[in-house]
């Protein structure tokens, strides 16, 4: 089921933008992002920021074991 999210602020590649609509397709992928949009019945969320990948490692602990 496709859905739309609307946030008052979102951190996009070109910086902070206001009134951002994010379209999400049926499988959960981001289908589009548009700034400066009215909410038009989209699900409202507070602030959107990109996810941070978990890039930490426990490799330095191996020699201690």
Buried (B, 14 or more C-beta within 10 A) or exposed (E): EEEBBBBEBBBBEEEEBEBBBBBBEEEEEEBEBEBEBEBEEBEEEEEBEEEEEEEEEEEEEEEEE
